[in-house]
Amino acid sequence: MVVEARDCSRMAHTKHTMSTDVESRRRRSTESSEPLWDHDPKGRRCSSQCDRLCVAGAYLEIPDTPSPCTSQYFGHYTPKCLSAHRHSLHSRCTDDVWQEASIRTTIRAENEVEAHKLANNYRFGFRKWKSHVTERPIEDRSDVVKELYSDLNYIKHHSGSLVTFGNVIYVLLFGWWISLFYFLVSLLMFCTIAGIPYGKLCLQLSGYFLWPFGKALQKSSSLVRKCCMKFPHCEAIPEVDEIKETSEVKESTPLLRSAPAITTEIPLTTPPPKQTRYWCRLSTYVWLVLGYPLLAVVHFLAIFLSWMLVFTIPVSKMNVRTLSIILLMPPEEVIIRTVKKPQGCETRVLLCCYRAFNWYYYKFTVDGINVFAVNLLPLVIITLVIGYMDKDNYYVSSEAKFATAVSSIIPLSYYIGMGIASISAQSNFAVGAVVNATFGSITEMAFYITALLQGHRAGNNCYAEIVKSALTGTLLGCILFIPGICMIIGGCKHREQRFNSRSAGVSSALLFISIGGVFAPTLFSKAYGNFICEGCNNSPGNTTKPFLCNNCHYDLSENNRPLFLSHIEPLVYTISVLLPAAYLIGLIFTLKTHSHIYDIHISDTHCHVVSDHGAVVHWSRSRAVVVLILATVMMAACADLSTEHIKPIISNSSVSQYFIGVTVLAMVPELPEIVNGIQFALQNNISLSLEVGSCIAVQVCMLQIPLLILFNAFYDVGFVLVFSDLHLWASIFSVILVNYIFMDGKSDYFQGTALVVVYLILLALYFFAPAPLGC
C-alpha cells in the first residue's frame, strides 16, 4: 500500500506535463517508423512508457473522474485509459504490458480510517463494504445529498412544476386526512370560545396540509432574509457595517473579478408590539389540553408512516417541525404565505417544502446506518417477542413467525457487516483478518447449527438436507446471481466494464480448490458406495424387461457403515483440515508475498496528507464490538426461531424442500452483500462487485463447512458431507461457467444476463425436484 499526498497545483502541473509528453510521443511515433522498444531489447522501456501513458490517460481522458480537491473519495481502474489509447498504442505495447498496467488501482480518501476501509475492500478474505465508516462533512456532499438532510426551513430556488407524481401521492396518502383532522380540531377550538385564535390557526393549517407545496410558514415577529453581498436581484440591502462584520474582500482579489458571495440575515419588518405572554393566556391551556394532544396523535401517525416508506421522509420532517415548533408558538405569530421565486436570495422560515417524494432517500443514513436497516430493526424486536412469548402459536401462526424471523436476519446481517468494517478500518491487518474470518460467517453459521440441532432433537434428517441445500444455494447465488446482477446493472450504465483478471484468477483458483474439496467425499461415495433402490417391481417370469425401481440412492448410514467409518469419514476430516489451510495460504499469497497483483495506491482528495486527525468515526471500536455481540446474539435467536417454525412449511408446502433451502434460506442473509455489489457496479467498480460473491463462496467452502464438520465431530448431529447429484453437478457447472466468463477481464450486461439465466434454470430444477430423503 502506497500513500501519496498530492498538492493541487503540483497535480495540475503534472497533468499539463503528461499531456505534453503524450502529444510529443505521438508526433515522434508518426514521424519515425522504428518502434520505441527497438533500443531496449528487454522491453523495459516499452513498459515504462506505457505505464506513463496509461496514467496520463487515467487522469486526462476519464470524464467521470472528479477533481481530487473536490471529491470525497474515488477508486478507479486504469483500464478506462486502455480503451482510449488501445488503437494509438497497439503498435508500441503488447497486450501483456497493458494487462500489467490495467491492474493498477487508485483509492482516494479523506482520512486514514476511510482509506483503510477502502483498501480492505480489495484484500482477499475481507468482506466488501460500500458505506462510509466515518462522518462526511455535509458541505462537501452533492446538492442532491444536501437536500436529503435539509431541515425544510429555507425558501430556496425551485425550478419546475409543483404538481408532481410524488406530491399527488402525498395528497392521497397523507394530505386529505391530516387536513380533515385539522378542520375538526378547529371546530372544537371555536366551540371553546377561549381557543378561537387556535381555531383560526388550525383552519389555516388545514388548507396548508392539504397542499403544502409552494407555501411557507414563517414567524411574523422575526422575518429575516438570507442574502448575498452581490444582491443584484434582492430588495433588501444590508448595511455596510454588517457586510464588514460578515466578510472582507482580500486585497489580492483582481479588480475585474466579482467579489465572493457574502451571506447575511436582514430583518424585513419591524417587530410587532408585545402581546400577552404565552403562558399567561387561558387559550394556551385550552389548546394544550384539548387541541394539541389530538393533533399530536395525528402527526405521530403521519411521521411513522412516512418514515417507514423511506421515500416520503420529507413528509416526516414536515410533521416533526409542525409538532415540535409551529403548534407550540402563539397563533398570531404563524403566517402562511405563497412562496415567490427567490432571485439570488434565501429566506429562512419555519417550514417550506417543495417535494414530498424523493427517490434518493435510499441513501439516507442515521448515524452512519442506512435508513432501511433502521426501519427493519423494530421487526427484530417484534420477532423475538412473538417468538418467545407466544410459544403455543395462539396469537401468531408458525408461518408468520418463520417469515418474520427470516426477514429479521436482513438488518442483523447489515449491522454485523457494519461492525466488521468499522473494526477492520480502525485496526491492523491481523485483527481485521481474524474479525472477517470469524464474524464474517456468523450469520450463516448461526442458522446452520440451529437447524442441525433442531433436526437432531426431532430425529428428522430433513433439516440436514435443508442445510446442505442452503450451502449449495449460497454457492450458486454467489457464483452466478451476484456477479450476474451486478454485470447487468453496471453494464446498463457503463457500456463495458473491466476488472483485474489476475486477482479474479486467484479467487477462481480458490473456488476450484474449495469446490473440489467439498464434493470429494460425494464423488468417493459414488465410486465405492452401495447403490440401493426402494420399491422395485418386476412381473413374474420376466427375463428381458428391466426392473422398475423408485428412490435409488447411495446409502452410507445403515447398510454400508464400514465404508463410511473406515474411508469416507477420515476423508471428510482430512478435507476439513486442508480447506482452511488453503484459505490461509491464499491470505498469505494475496496479502503478503504477491500483494502487487492488487497494486493499491491511496491518495488524499483534499490535497493534504491523509491523516486520521479530525476523522469522526460513526462507530468506535468499543461500540462496534458491542453491536457485533448484540447482533450475533439476536441473530442466533432469530435463526433458532426460523428453524423451529420451518417444520410446517417443509411438511405442508407443495414446493420442494430443495427450493426453500436454495432460495430463501441461502440468499436472504446475503441481501446486504448483494446491495453492496450493485452499488460498486454502478460506480464502475466491477472488480469489487465480483469479489463480493467470490469472497462469500470461498468462505462457505473453506471456513463454514469445515466448522460444521468440526461441530459435528464434537456433537454428532448427523451432518454428513455427502451431497445429492443435483447439488454436485449444479455447483461444478457453475464454477466452470463463471471461470470461462471471467477469462477476458471484461464484462457487460450480456454476460451478466447469461449468468442470471443459468441461475434461474438451476432454480427451476430445484423447484420441480422431488423432496430429498427424510423430508
TINUFI-373851 format. One line per 4 residues: number of its first residue (from 1); their letters; for each residue z, x, y of C-alpha. Coordinates in steps of 0.02 Angstrom, whole numbers, plus 50000, padded with zeros to 5 digits. Layout:
% TINUFI-373851
NUM> A> Z X Y ~ ...
% end
This chain:
% TINUFI-373851
1> MVVE> 50000 50000 50000 ~ 49949 50071 50169 ~ 50023 50006 50330 ~ 49911 50026 50480
5> ARDC> 49958 49998 50662 ~ 49807 49970 50772 ~ 49805 49965 50960 ~ 49694 49831 51035
9> SRMA> 49597 49947 51149 ~ 49578 50075 51012 ~ 49508 49943 50894 ~ 49383 49884 51024
13> HTKH> 49325 50064 51050 ~ 49316 50089 50861 ~ 49210 49933 50841 ~ 49089 49993 50975
17> TMST> 49079 50165 50895 ~ 49049 50090 50723 ~ 48911 49977 50787 ~ 48827 50125 50874
21> DVES> 48844 50229 50715 ~ 48765 50092 50611 ~ 48617 50071 50728 ~ 48586 50258 50738
25> RRRR> 48586 50273 50548 ~ 48467 50128 50532 ~ 48348 50213 50655 ~ 48361 50377 50560
29> STES> 48328 50289 50395 ~ 48168 50211 50461 ~ 48106 50375 50538 ~ 48138 50480 50382
33> SEPL> 48080 50440 50208 ~ 48210 50551 50125 ~ 48362 50463 50053 ~ 48528 50503 50134
37> WDHD> 48606 50563 49971 ~ 48473 50693 49931 ~ 48577 50826 50019 ~ 48728 50789 49910
41> PKGR> 48688 50781 49726 ~ 48861 50717 49682 ~ 48835 50560 49784 ~ 48993 50581 49886
45> RCSS> 48902 50570 50050 ~ 48823 50405 49999 ~ 48991 50333 49952 ~ 49073 50381 50116
49> QCDR> 48929 50316 50220 ~ 48925 50153 50125 ~ 49111 50135 50148 ~ 49098 50161 50335
53> LCVA> 48954 50039 50349 ~ 49044 49911 50245 ~ 49200 49924 50351 ~ 49096 49907 50507
57> GAYL> 49013 49753 50437 ~ 49180 49681 50391 ~ 49234 49685 50572 ~ 49071 49655 50663
61> EIPD> 48973 49531 50560 ~ 49103 49408 50498 ~ 49107 49263 50621 ~ 49261 49186 50540
65> TPSP> 49368 49341 50563 ~ 49493 49314 50705 ~ 49542 49446 50826 ~ 49690 49550 50769
69> CTSQ> 49776 49514 50932 ~ 49766 49325 50917 ~ 49778 49280 50734 ~ 49938 49259 50637
73> YFGH> 49884 49347 50479 ~ 49720 49365 50391 ~ 49669 49426 50219 ~ 49486 49460 50192
77> YTPK> 49375 49546 50068 ~ 49236 49662 50120 ~ 49111 49579 50002 ~ 49062 49475 50153
81> CLSA> 48981 49628 50228 ~ 48895 49657 50064 ~ 48786 49504 50086 ~ 48749 49552 50265
85> HRHS> 48692 49730 50226 ~ 48628 49719 50047 ~ 48444 49719 50093 ~ 48457 49853 50227
89> LHSR> 48562 49971 50122 ~ 48492 49940 49948 ~ 48383 50093 49959 ~ 48530 50204 50003
93> CTDD> 48676 50142 49898 ~ 48689 50096 49717 ~ 48774 49939 49652 ~ 48920 50043 49589
97> VWQE> 48956 50105 49764 ~ 48953 49929 49830 ~ 49064 49872 49689 ~ 49188 50008 49736
101> ASIR> 49182 49955 49918 ~ 49191 49769 49881 ~ 49368 49776 49812 ~ 49450 49829 49973
105> TTIR> 49570 49701 50041 ~ 49642 49696 50216 ~ 49801 49597 50249 ~ 49863 49562 50423
109> AENE> 50040 49500 50450 ~ 50155 49480 50598 ~ 50308 49558 50516 ~ 50359 49662 50367
113> VEAH> 50431 49517 50267 ~ 50270 49418 50281 ~ 50170 49573 50237 ~ 50271 49596 50077
117> KLAN> 50242 49415 50030 ~ 50054 49432 50056 ~ 50048 49595 49959 ~ 50144 49516 49815
121> NYRF> 50007 49386 49800 ~ 49888 49524 49745 ~ 50008 49601 49620 ~ 49995 49565 49436
125> GFRK> 50140 49464 49367 ~ 50189 49388 49535 ~ 50169 49203 49568 ~ 50047 49169 49711
129> WKSH> 50122 49081 49862 ~ 50025 49016 50011 ~ 50159 48952 50130 ~ 50247 49066 50254
133> VTER> 50421 49129 50216 ~ 50456 49172 50399 ~ 50453 49066 50555 ~ 50295 49071 50658
137> PIED> 50305 49052 50849 ~ 50229 48887 50900 ~ 50143 48974 51045 ~ 50034 49072 50925
141> RSDV> 49980 48920 50824 ~ 49819 48824 50847 ~ 49807 48669 50955 ~ 49797 48561 50800
145> VKEL> 49961 48629 50733 ~ 50044 48619 50905 ~ 50004 48434 50909 ~ 50092 48410 50742
149> YSDL> 50256 48473 50814 ~ 50239 48385 50982 ~ 50384 48277 51042 ~ 50266 48147 51118
153> NYIK> 50343 48170 51290 ~ 50192 48232 51390 ~ 50038 48146 51456 ~ 49901 48261 51401
157> HHSG> 49714 48261 51417 ~ 49639 48146 51286 ~ 49455 48129 51252 ~ 49379 47989 51152
161> SLVT> 49420 47809 51119 ~ 49595 47748 51080 ~ 49527 47617 50961 ~ 49525 47722 50802
165> FGNV> 49547 47681 50619 ~ 49724 47753 50616 ~ 49778 47653 50769 ~ 49712 47492 50694
169> IYVL> 49806 47531 50533 ~ 49963 47554 50639 ~ 49946 47377 50707 ~ 49927 47308 50531
173> LFGW> 50069 47409 50453 ~ 50196 47426 50593 ~ 50146 47358 50762 ~ 50149 47171 50733
177> WISL> 50321 47158 50653 ~ 50405 47282 50769 ~ 50333 47184 50916 ~ 50393 47021 50838
181> FYFL> 50571 47084 50818 ~ 50574 47144 50998 ~ 50517 46972 51054 ~ 50655 46887 50953
185> VSLL> 50788 47006 51020 ~ 50726 46973 51198 ~ 50754 46786 51170 ~ 50929 46825 51107
189> MFCT> 50966 46929 51261 ~ 50903 46793 51377 ~ 51020 46669 51291 ~ 51172 46779 51328
193> IAGI> 51137 46773 51517 ~ 51227 46939 51539 ~ 51093 47029 51439 ~ 50945 46965 51541
197> PYGK> 50898 47142 51602 ~ 50887 47199 51421 ~ 50791 47042 51378 ~ 50659 47090 51506
201> LCLQ> 50653 47267 51436 ~ 50632 47203 51257 ~ 50494 47086 51313 ~ 50402 47233 51390
205> LSGY> 50431 47341 51237 ~ 50366 47200 51128 ~ 50197 47217 51209 ~ 50210 47406 51208
209> FLWP> 50241 47424 51021 ~ 50101 47305 50979 ~ 49980 47434 51052 ~ 50070 47588 51120
213> FGKA> 49916 47698 51136 ~ 49865 47748 51310 ~ 50032 47690 51381 ~ 50182 47790 51438
217> LQKS> 50367 47756 51450 ~ 50447 47853 51592 ~ 50608 47859 51689 ~ 50593 47790 51863
221> SSLV> 50733 47894 51940 ~ 50659 48065 51897 ~ 50471 48060 51890 ~ 50404 48236 51876
225> RKCC> 50231 48306 51856 ~ 50193 48470 51770 ~ 50058 48551 51872 ~ 49966 48715 51883
229> MKFP> 49952 48834 52030 ~ 49764 48814 52035 ~ 49784 48623 52050 ~ 49605 48583 52103
233> HCEA> 49624 48403 52046 ~ 49810 48375 52073 ~ 49875 48259 52207 ~ 50050 48334 52210
237> IPEV> 50055 48511 52281 ~ 50209 48620 52252 ~ 50293 48709 52394 ~ 50266 48894 52424
241> DEIK> 50444 48940 52379 ~ 50430 48852 52211 ~ 50270 48946 52172 ~ 50351 49112 52213
245> ETSE> 50500 49073 52107 ~ 50391 49022 51959 ~ 50274 49169 51951 ~ 50200 49310 52053
249> VKES> 50021 49369 52054 ~ 50010 49552 52015 ~ 49931 49668 52144 ~ 49811 49733 52013
253> TPLL> 49728 49564 51999 ~ 49547 49575 52061 ~ 49506 49476 52216 ~ 49361 49386 52134
257> RSAP> 49460 49337 51979 ~ 49553 49172 51980 ~ 49742 49186 51983 ~ 49838 49150 51824
261> AITT> 49893 48973 51793 ~ 50069 48933 51852 ~ 50160 48778 51794 ~ 50294 48690 51892
265> EIPL> 50377 48520 51893 ~ 50365 48420 52054 ~ 50459 48259 52090 ~ 50339 48120 52133
269> TTPP> 50456 47991 52206 ~ 50623 47989 52291 ~ 50769 47937 52181 ~ 50818 47754 52199
273> PKQT> 50987 47707 52268 ~ 51132 47722 52148 ~ 51161 47575 52033 ~ 51318 47519 51946
277> RYWC> 51375 47645 51819 ~ 51302 47616 51646 ~ 51467 47600 51554 ~ 51542 47485 51685
281> RLST> 51422 47341 51653 ~ 51451 47189 51545 ~ 51267 47187 51496 ~ 51285 47359 51418
285> YVWL> 51415 47300 51293 ~ 51321 47139 51257 ~ 51168 47245 51219 ~ 51260 47370 51110
289> VLGY> 51342 47231 51009 ~ 51201 47106 50989 ~ 51034 47186 51027 ~ 51040 47370 50987
293> PLLA> 51103 47356 50805 ~ 50963 47235 50759 ~ 50830 47348 50833 ~ 50912 47499 50753
297> VVHF> 50882 47422 50582 ~ 50701 47387 50628 ~ 50671 47564 50691 ~ 50757 47645 50542
301> LAIF> 50643 47547 50427 ~ 50490 47598 50528 ~ 50548 47780 50530 ~ 50572 47784 50342
305> LSWM> 50406 47702 50300 ~ 50302 47804 50423 ~ 50386 47967 50369 ~ 50356 47934 50185
309> LVFT> 50172 47901 50219 ~ 50165 48076 50298 ~ 50003 48048 50394 ~ 50091 47921 50506
313> IPVS> 50231 48038 50559 ~ 50185 48010 50745 ~ 50246 47831 50721 ~ 50409 47900 50654
317> KMNV> 50429 48014 50805 ~ 50392 47870 50921 ~ 50528 47762 50841 ~ 50653 47906 50842
321> RTLS> 50631 47935 51029 ~ 50643 47749 51064 ~ 50802 47728 50963 ~ 50890 47885 51024
325> IILL> 50837 47890 51207 ~ 50749 47737 51278 ~ 50860 47600 51208 ~ 51016 47690 51271
329> MPPE> 50955 47701 51450 ~ 50986 47574 51590 ~ 50846 47447 51576 ~ 50794 47461 51757
333> EVII> 50755 47646 51736 ~ 50624 47619 51600 ~ 50449 47592 51665 ~ 50293 47558 51561
337> RTVK> 50127 47604 51638 ~ 49950 47632 51581 ~ 49901 47814 51569 ~ 49759 47876 51675
341> KPQG> 49663 48030 51625 ~ 49758 48181 51694 ~ 49648 48302 51787 ~ 49718 48475 51759
345> CETR> 49899 48414 51756 ~ 50026 48365 51625 ~ 50157 48234 51667 ~ 50319 48235 51573
349> VLLC> 50376 48063 51519 ~ 50495 47982 51397 ~ 50362 47933 51271 ~ 50174 47941 51262
353> CYRA> 50070 47925 51104 ~ 49882 47929 51081 ~ 49863 47930 50892 ~ 49967 47851 50755
357> FNWY> 49874 47936 50614 ~ 49835 48121 50589 ~ 49761 48195 50430 ~ 49828 48367 50470
361> YYKF> 50008 48316 50440 ~ 49992 48380 50262 ~ 50028 48548 50345 ~ 50190 48487 50424
365> TVDG> 50345 48582 50370 ~ 50532 48558 50391 ~ 50623 48724 50391 ~ 50475 48801 50301
369> INVF> 50471 48663 50168 ~ 50314 48558 50154 ~ 50339 48377 50203 ~ 50283 48314 50033
373> AVNL> 50418 48416 49947 ~ 50545 48349 50071 ~ 50493 48169 50038 ~ 50499 48190 49849
377> LPLV> 50675 48264 49849 ~ 50760 48091 49853 ~ 50660 48049 49697 ~ 50754 48187 49605
381> IITL> 50922 48112 49655 ~ 50866 47938 49603 ~ 50804 48006 49436 ~ 50970 48089 49397
385> VIGY> 51071 47936 49449 ~ 50974 47807 49349 ~ 50953 47927 49203 ~ 51135 47967 49175
389> MDKD> 51217 47810 49243 ~ 51108 47685 49150 ~ 51119 47756 48975 ~ 51076 47592 48888
393> NYYV> 50920 47559 48992 ~ 50998 47399 49056 ~ 50926 47408 49231 ~ 50780 47528 49211
397> SSEA> 50664 47546 49061 ~ 50635 47708 48967 ~ 50454 47715 49025 ~ 50507 47707 49209
401> KFAT> 50639 47842 49181 ~ 50511 47954 49098 ~ 50390 47930 49243 ~ 50521 47970 49375
405> AVSS> 50586 48121 49276 ~ 50412 48196 49259 ~ 50374 48162 49443 ~ 50536 48246 49494
409> IIPL> 50475 48408 49416 ~ 50344 48424 49554 ~ 50461 48452 49703 ~ 50580 48556 49598
413> SYYI> 50435 48670 49550 ~ 50395 48689 49734 ~ 50574 48737 49778 ~ 50580 48862 49636
417> GMGI> 50416 48939 49694 ~ 50478 48948 49874 ~ 50638 49032 49818 ~ 50544 49159 49712
421> ASIS> 50426 49201 49856 ~ 50570 49219 49980 ~ 50671 49334 49868 ~ 50520 49440 49820
425> AQSN> 50466 49460 50002 ~ 50639 49521 50053 ~ 50670 49634 49903 ~ 50594 49786 49822
429> FAVG> 50463 49785 49686 ~ 50584 49791 49538 ~ 50686 49642 49596 ~ 50528 49543 49635
433> AVVN> 50455 49579 49463 ~ 50615 49526 49375 ~ 50631 49366 49477 ~ 50450 49319 49445
437> ATFG> 50463 49354 49259 ~ 50622 49250 49238 ~ 50618 49106 49362 ~ 50428 49101 49361
441> SITE> 50431 49020 49190 ~ 50592 48922 49208 ~ 50503 48756 49241 ~ 50405 48756 49079
445> MAFY> 50544 48835 48976 ~ 50667 48701 49028 ~ 50553 48565 48961 ~ 50504 48658 48802
449> ITAL> 50682 48699 48750 ~ 50750 48524 48788 ~ 50605 48445 48691 ~ 50636 48557 48540
453> LQGH> 50822 48517 48545 ~ 50786 48331 48558 ~ 50669 48339 48409 ~ 50794 48441 48308
457> RAGN> 50932 48313 48341 ~ 50818 48168 48297 ~ 50744 48257 48146 ~ 50570 48223 48213
461> NCYA> 50436 48357 48203 ~ 50331 48265 48331 ~ 50424 48349 48475 ~ 50373 48522 48414
465> EIVK> 50191 48465 48407 ~ 50205 48398 48584 ~ 50273 48566 48641 ~ 50125 48654 48562
469> SALT> 50009 48531 48647 ~ 50092 48565 48814 ~ 50074 48753 48788 ~ 49890 48734 48746
473> GTLL> 49864 48613 48890 ~ 49939 48738 49011 ~ 49822 48873 48946 ~ 49669 48761 48960
477> GCIL> 49717 48699 49133 ~ 49749 48874 49199 ~ 49592 48947 49120 ~ 49470 48805 49157
481> FIPG> 49536 48674 49278 ~ 49624 48777 49412 ~ 49482 48905 49434 ~ 49353 48766 49420
485> ICMI> 49426 48650 49551 ~ 49455 48798 49668 ~ 49273 48854 49647 ~ 49211 48678 49684
489> IGGC> 49315 48652 49841 ~ 49291 48829 49903 ~ 49105 48825 49863 ~ 49081 48665 49962
493> KHRE> 49150 48751 50118 ~ 49082 48926 50084 ~ 48910 48939 50006 ~ 48955 49086 49893
497> QRFN> 49121 49172 49867 ~ 49152 49344 49796 ~ 49306 49413 49712 ~ 49372 49576 49643
501> SRSA> 49290 49582 49472 ~ 49392 49736 49421 ~ 49560 49652 49446 ~ 49490 49494 49366
505> GVSS> 49438 49604 49220 ~ 49618 49660 49196 ~ 49676 49479 49189 ~ 49535 49435 49071
509> ALLF> 49580 49578 48954 ~ 49761 49523 48952 ~ 49704 49345 48917 ~ 49605 49405 48767
513> ISIG> 49755 49503 48703 ~ 49875 49359 48729 ~ 49763 49226 48652 ~ 49729 49339 48503
517> GVFA> 49914 49371 48479 ~ 49968 49190 48498 ~ 49841 49122 48375 ~ 49851 49266 48249
521> PTLF> 49980 49175 48140 ~ 49868 49022 48140 ~ 49719 49122 48078 ~ 49830 49209 47949
525> SKAY> 49893 49042 47882 ~ 49715 48977 47866 ~ 49666 49130 47767 ~ 49814 49131 47646
529> GNFI> 49897 48960 47661 ~ 49883 48811 47543 ~ 49759 48679 47596 ~ 49830 48511 47542
533> CEGC> 49770 48334 47566 ~ 49852 48165 47554 ~ 49780 48004 47488 ~ 49636 48072 47385
537> NNSP> 49536 47937 47296 ~ 49415 47955 47151 ~ 49336 47823 47043 ~ 49365 47837 46853
541> GNTT> 49234 47936 46761 ~ 49167 48014 46922 ~ 49100 48188 46890 ~ 48971 48211 47028
545> KPFL> 49034 48122 47185 ~ 49158 48212 47298 ~ 49338 48160 47319 ~ 49386 48055 47469
549> CNNC> 49542 48134 47547 ~ 49641 48098 47704 ~ 49755 48204 47813 ~ 49708 48376 47750
553> HYDL> 49804 48523 47823 ~ 49880 48692 47787 ~ 50057 48670 47726 ~ 50188 48801 47764
557> SENN> 50352 48709 47750 ~ 50384 48630 47581 ~ 50252 48688 47460 ~ 50222 48865 47521
561> RPLF> 50386 48931 47590 ~ 50369 49104 47507 ~ 50211 49139 47605 ~ 50293 49087 47768
565> LSHI> 50456 49182 47740 ~ 50377 49341 47672 ~ 50220 49356 47778 ~ 50197 49234 47921
569> EPLV> 50373 49238 47993 ~ 50378 49430 48004 ~ 50206 49423 48085 ~ 50270 49299 48214
573> YTIS> 50419 49410 48258 ~ 50307 49562 48271 ~ 50191 49472 48391 ~ 50339 49411 48494
577> VLLP> 50383 49593 48524 ~ 50207 49658 48554 ~ 50157 49525 48682 ~ 50298 49563 48807
581> AAYL> 50263 49748 48782 ~ 50081 49718 48828 ~ 50139 49621 48980 ~ 50248 49767 49033
585> IGLI> 50104 49889 49009 ~ 49995 49776 49116 ~ 50126 49783 49254 ~ 50133 49972 49248
589> FTLK> 49942 49987 49244 ~ 49905 49871 49390 ~ 50054 49910 49500 ~ 50087 50094 49471
593> THSH> 49957 50203 49386 ~ 49799 50105 49438 ~ 49856 50009 49592 ~ 49698 50066 49682
597> IYDI> 49597 49930 49596 ~ 49676 49810 49721 ~ 49665 49932 49869 ~ 49775 49831 49985
601> HISD> 49784 49878 50169 ~ 49912 49796 50281 ~ 49890 49795 50469 ~ 49980 49709 50610
605> THCH> 49900 49563 50701 ~ 49991 49586 50864 ~ 49939 49766 50893 ~ 50106 49847 50861
609> VVSD> 50190 49925 50712 ~ 50232 49799 50577 ~ 50419 49776 50576 ~ 50546 49652 50514
613> HGAV> 50643 49663 50677 ~ 50644 49490 50753 ~ 50571 49409 50596 ~ 50666 49249 50559
617> VHWS> 50651 49200 50376 ~ 50659 49019 50326 ~ 50770 49059 50177 ~ 50881 49211 50170
621> RSRA> 50907 49295 50002 ~ 51075 49212 49975 ~ 51006 49042 50020 ~ 50854 49068 49909
625> VVVL> 50968 49115 49763 ~ 51072 48957 49788 ~ 50915 48850 49797 ~ 50846 48932 49640
629> ILAT> 51006 48898 49543 ~ 51020 48717 49601 ~ 50835 48683 49571 ~ 50847 48761 49397
633> VMMA> 50997 48653 49350 ~ 50912 48495 49413 ~ 50751 48548 49326 ~ 50845 48561 49161
637> ACAD> 50922 48389 49190 ~ 50754 48309 49231 ~ 50674 48394 49080 ~ 50813 48326 48969
641> LSTE> 50785 48151 49036 ~ 50597 48162 49013 ~ 50612 48217 48831 ~ 50747 48087 48798
645> HIKP> 50640 47944 48860 ~ 50472 48003 48793 ~ 50503 47929 48621 ~ 50447 47750 48665
649> IISN> 50288 47821 48740 ~ 50239 47928 48592 ~ 50288 47790 48470 ~ 50207 47638 48551
653> SSVS> 50066 47713 48652 ~ 49888 47695 48590 ~ 49845 47864 48670 ~ 49854 48018 48560
657> QYFI> 50012 48122 48575 ~ 49898 48271 48592 ~ 49829 48199 48754 ~ 50001 48164 48827
661> GVTV> 50058 48342 48796 ~ 49896 48423 48856 ~ 49887 48325 49020 ~ 50049 48253 49086
665> LAMV> 50175 48374 49015 ~ 50065 48527 49041 ~ 49988 48501 49214 ~ 50120 48407 49314
669> PELP> 50233 48561 49332 ~ 50082 48661 49390 ~ 50033 48546 49535 ~ 50109 48661 49669
673> EIVN> 50010 48806 49596 ~ 49850 48702 49600 ~ 49879 48663 49783 ~ 49907 48848 49821
677> GIQF> 49745 48893 49732 ~ 49646 48763 49829 ~ 49716 48825 49995 ~ 49668 49004 49952
681> ALQN> 49492 48947 49908 ~ 49474 48853 50073 ~ 49517 49015 50163 ~ 49378 49104 50068
685> NISL> 49504 49200 49963 ~ 49440 49150 49792 ~ 49517 49305 49712 ~ 49692 49235 49734
689> SLEV> 49634 49063 49675 ~ 49576 49139 49511 ~ 49732 49245 49496 ~ 49840 49088 49511
693> GSCI> 49777 49021 49345 ~ 49767 49189 49258 ~ 49946 49233 49305 ~ 50014 49071 49232
697> AVQV> 49909 49085 49073 ~ 49965 49264 49041 ~ 50147 49218 49069 ~ 50132 49072 48948
701> CMLQ> 50067 49183 48808 ~ 50162 49343 48842 ~ 50329 49278 48903 ~ 50358 49093 48868
705> IPLL> 50300 49089 48687 ~ 50398 49247 48639 ~ 50551 49170 48722 ~ 50529 49012 48619
709> ILFN> 50516 49117 48461 ~ 50674 49211 48511 ~ 50764 49047 48544 ~ 50710 48978 48376
713> AFYD> 50772 49137 48290 ~ 50948 49111 48356 ~ 50949 48921 48344 ~ 50825 48852 48219
717> VGFV> 50740 48701 48298 ~ 50588 48703 48184 ~ 50467 48787 48302 ~ 50329 48872 48200
721> LVFS> 50194 48970 48291 ~ 50052 48888 48194 ~ 49934 48779 48296 ~ 49809 48648 48243
725> DLHL> 49623 48684 48233 ~ 49591 48589 48393 ~ 49712 48699 48492 ~ 49641 48856 48413
729> WASI> 49457 48832 48447 ~ 49480 48750 48618 ~ 49581 48899 48680 ~ 49464 49032 48609
733> FSVI> 49309 48945 48677 ~ 49390 48928 48849 ~ 49433 49112 48861 ~ 49257 49164 48811
737> LVNY> 49179 49045 48937 ~ 49286 49097 49083 ~ 49256 49282 49049 ~ 49069 49251 49047
741> IFMD> 49077 49163 49216 ~ 49187 49297 49295 ~ 49074 49442 49247 ~ 48967 49450 49406
745> GKSD> 49110 49438 49532 ~ 49032 49288 49619 ~ 49074 49104 49618 ~ 49001 48943 49685
749> YFQG> 49027 48758 49661 ~ 48905 48750 49514 ~ 49007 48873 49410 ~ 49164 48777 49456
753> TALV> 49082 48615 49401 ~ 49040 48693 49233 ~ 49221 48742 49204 ~ 49288 48571 49254
757> VVYL> 49161 48480 49146 ~ 49209 48585 48994 ~ 49392 48547 49031 ~ 49356 48360 49037
761> ILLA> 49259 48370 48874 ~ 49409 48452 48790 ~ 49523 48317 48861 ~ 49408 48186 48786
765> LYFF> 49429 48272 48617 ~ 49618 48264 48633 ~ 49611 48083 48692 ~ 49517 48023 48538
769> APAP> 49603 48142 48416 ~ 49718 48063 48285 ~ 49904 48084 48301 ~ 49974 48252 48244
773> LGC> 50083 48271 48091 ~ 50255 48198 48109 ~ 50209 48078 48252
% end
